[in-house]
Amino acid sequence: MADILPFKAPNNNSAKKASTLCRQGHHKWVIVTSQKFDVKQGRLVTVSECRRCGKRKVAAL
């Protein structure tokens, strides 16, 4: 007879929390430092990216 291994169910609390918060508009914005200049606008911009869902927003300086 084979030994039966107990498996723990995966914990999805962090994934559910992130998607719920971002869907409600509560993003966790972090400034992306690799992109500082926008070629189309021809000026400096601040690119922010959400740590949880990856959505980006651009603000011109």
C-alpha distances in whole Angstrom, upper triangle without the diagonal:
4,7,9,13,16,18,22,24,27,30,33,36,38,38,39,42,43,43,45,47,48,49,51,53,52,51,51,54,54,56,56,58,57,60,63,65,65,67,68,70,71,70,68,65,62,59,56,53,50,47,45,46,48,51,54,58,61,64,67,69
4,6,9,13,15,19,21,24,27,30,33,34,34,36,38,40,40,42,44,45,45,48,50,49,48,47,50,50,53,52,54,54,56,59,62,62,63,64,66,67,67,64,61,59,55,53,49,47,44,41,42,44,47,51,54,57,60,64,66
4,6,10,13,16,19,21,25,28,30,32,32,34,36,37,38,40,42,43,44,46,48,47,46,45,48,48,51,50,52,52,54,58,60,60,62,63,65,66,65,62,60,57,53,51,47,45,42,39,40,43,46,49,52,56,58,62,64
4,7,9,13,15,18,21,24,27,29,29,30,33,34,35,36,39,40,40,43,45,43,43,42,45,45,48,48,50,50,52,55,58,58,60,61,62,64,63,60,57,54,51,48,45,42,39,37,38,40,43,46,50,53,56,59,61
4,6,10,13,15,18,21,24,26,26,27,30,31,32,33,36,37,38,40,42,40,40,39,42,42,45,44,47,47,49,52,55,55,57,58,59,61,60,57,54,51,48,45,41,39,36,33,35,37,40,43,47,50,53,56,58
4,7,10,13,15,19,21,23,24,25,27,29,29,31,33,34,35,37,39,37,37,36,39,40,43,43,45,45,48,51,53,54,56,57,58,59,58,55,52,49,46,43,39,37,34,31,32,35,38,41,45,48,51,54,56
4,6,9,12,15,18,20,20,21,24,25,26,27,29,31,32,34,36,34,33,33,36,36,39,39,42,42,44,47,50,50,52,53,54,55,54,52,49,46,42,39,36,33,30,28,29,31,34,38,41,44,47,50,52
4,6,9,12,14,16,17,18,20,22,23,24,26,28,29,30,32,31,30,30,33,34,37,37,40,40,42,45,48,48,50,51,52,53,52,49,46,43,40,37,33,30,27,25,26,29,32,35,38,42,44,48,50
4,6,9,12,14,14,15,17,19,20,21,23,25,25,27,29,28,28,28,31,32,35,35,38,39,40,43,46,46,48,49,49,51,50,47,44,41,38,35,31,28,25,23,24,27,29,33,36,39,42,46,48
4,6,9,11,11,12,15,16,17,18,21,22,23,25,27,25,25,24,27,28,31,31,34,35,36,39,42,42,44,45,46,47,46,44,40,37,34,31,27,24,22,19,20,23,26,29,32,36,38,42,44
4,6,8,9,10,12,13,15,16,18,19,20,22,24,22,22,22,25,26,29,30,33,33,35,38,40,41,43,44,44,46,45,42,38,35,32,29,25,22,20,17,18,21,24,27,30,34,36,40,42
4,6,5,6,9,10,11,12,14,16,17,18,20,19,19,19,22,23,27,27,31,31,33,35,38,38,40,41,41,43,42,39,36,32,29,26,23,19,17,14,15,18,21,24,27,31,33,37,39
4,6,5,6,9,10,11,12,14,15,17,18,17,17,17,20,22,26,27,30,31,32,35,37,37,40,41,41,43,41,38,35,31,29,25,22,18,16,13,15,18,20,24,26,30,32,36,37
4,6,5,6,9,10,11,12,14,16,17,15,14,14,17,18,22,23,26,27,29,31,34,34,37,37,37,39,38,35,31,28,25,22,18,15,13,10,12,15,17,21,23,27,29,32,34
4,5,5,6,9,10,11,12,14,16,14,14,14,17,18,22,22,26,27,28,30,33,32,35,35,36,38,36,34,30,27,24,21,17,14,12,9,10,13,15,19,22,25,28,31,33
4,6,5,6,9,10,11,12,14,14,14,15,18,20,24,25,28,29,30,32,35,34,37,37,37,39,38,35,32,29,26,22,19,15,14,11,11,15,17,20,23,26,29,32,34
4,6,5,6,9,10,11,13,11,11,12,16,18,22,23,27,28,29,31,33,33,36,36,36,38,36,34,30,27,24,21,18,14,13,9,11,15,16,19,21,25,27,31,32
4,5,5,6,8,10,11,9,9,9,13,15,18,20,23,24,25,27,30,29,32,32,32,34,33,30,27,23,21,17,14,10,9,6,7,11,12,15,18,21,23,27,29
4,6,5,6,9,10,10,10,11,14,17,20,21,25,26,26,28,30,29,32,32,32,34,33,31,27,24,21,18,15,11,11,8,7,11,12,15,17,21,24,27,30
4,6,5,6,9,9,10,12,15,18,22,23,27,28,28,30,32,31,34,34,34,36,35,32,29,26,23,20,17,13,14,10,10,14,14,17,19,23,25,28,31
4,5,5,6,5,7,9,12,16,19,21,24,26,26,28,30,29,32,32,32,34,32,30,26,23,21,17,15,11,12,9,10,13,13,16,17,20,22,26,28
4,5,5,5,5,8,11,14,17,18,22,23,23,25,27,26,29,29,28,31,29,27,23,20,18,14,12,9,10,8,7,10,9,12,13,17,19,23,25
4,5,7,8,12,14,17,20,21,25,26,26,27,29,28,31,30,29,32,31,29,25,23,20,17,15,12,13,11,9,12,11,14,15,19,21,25,27
4,6,8,12,14,18,21,23,26,28,27,28,30,29,32,31,30,33,31,30,26,23,21,18,16,13,15,13,12,15,13,16,16,20,21,25,27
4,6,10,11,15,17,19,23,25,24,25,26,25,29,28,27,29,28,26,22,19,17,14,13,11,13,12,11,13,11,13,13,16,17,21,23
4,7,9,13,16,18,22,24,23,24,27,26,29,29,28,30,28,26,22,19,17,14,13,10,11,10,11,13,12,13,13,17,18,21,23
4,6,9,12,15,18,20,20,21,23,23,27,26,26,28,26,23,19,16,14,10,9,6,8,7,8,9,9,10,11,14,16,19,21
4,7,10,13,16,18,18,20,23,23,26,27,26,28,25,22,19,15,13,9,8,5,6,7,9,10,10,11,12,15,16,19,21
4,7,9,13,15,15,16,19,19,23,23,22,24,21,18,15,11,10,6,5,4,6,9,10,9,9,9,9,11,12,16,17
4,6,9,12,13,14,17,18,22,23,22,23,20,17,14,10,9,5,5,6,7,10,12,10,11,9,10,12,13,16,17
4,6,9,9,10,13,15,18,20,19,19,17,13,11,7,6,4,6,9,10,13,14,12,12,10,10,10,11,13,14
4,6,6,8,12,13,16,18,18,18,16,13,10,8,6,6,7,10,11,14,14,11,12,9,10,10,12,14,14
4,6,7,10,13,16,18,18,17,15,12,10,8,8,9,10,14,14,18,18,15,15,13,13,12,13,14,14
4,6,9,11,14,17,17,16,15,12,11,10,9,11,12,15,15,19,19,15,16,13,14,13,15,15,16
4,6,8,10,13,13,13,11,9,8,8,7,10,11,15,16,19,19,15,15,12,12,10,12,12,13
4,7,10,12,12,11,9,6,5,6,7,11,13,17,19,22,21,18,17,14,13,10,10,10,10
4,6,9,9,7,6,5,6,8,9,13,16,19,21,24,24,20,19,15,14,11,11,10,10
4,6,6,6,6,6,6,9,10,13,16,19,22,24,23,19,18,14,13,10,10,9,11
4,6,5,7,9,10,13,13,17,19,23,25,27,26,22,21,17,16,13,14,12,14
4,6,8,11,11,14,14,18,20,23,26,28,26,22,20,17,16,13,14,12,14
4,6,8,9,12,13,17,19,23,26,28,26,23,21,17,15,11,11,9,11
4,7,9,13,15,18,21,24,27,30,28,25,23,19,17,14,13,10,11
4,6,10,12,16,19,23,25,28,27,24,22,18,16,12,11,7,8
4,7,10,13,17,20,22,25,25,21,20,16,14,10,9,6,6
4,6,10,13,16,19,22,21,18,16,12,10,7,6,4,5
4,6,10,13,16,19,18,15,14,10,8,6,5,6,7
4,7,10,13,16,15,12,11,7,6,5,7,9,11
4,7,9,12,12,10,8,6,5,6,8,11,13
4,6,9,9,6,6,4,6,9,11,15,17
4,6,6,5,5,6,9,12,14,18,20
4,6,6,8,10,12,15,17,21,22
4,6,8,11,14,17,20,23,25
4,6,9,12,16,19,22,25
4,6,10,13,16,20,22
4,7,10,14,17,20
4,7,10,13,16
4,7,10,13
4,7,10
4,7
4
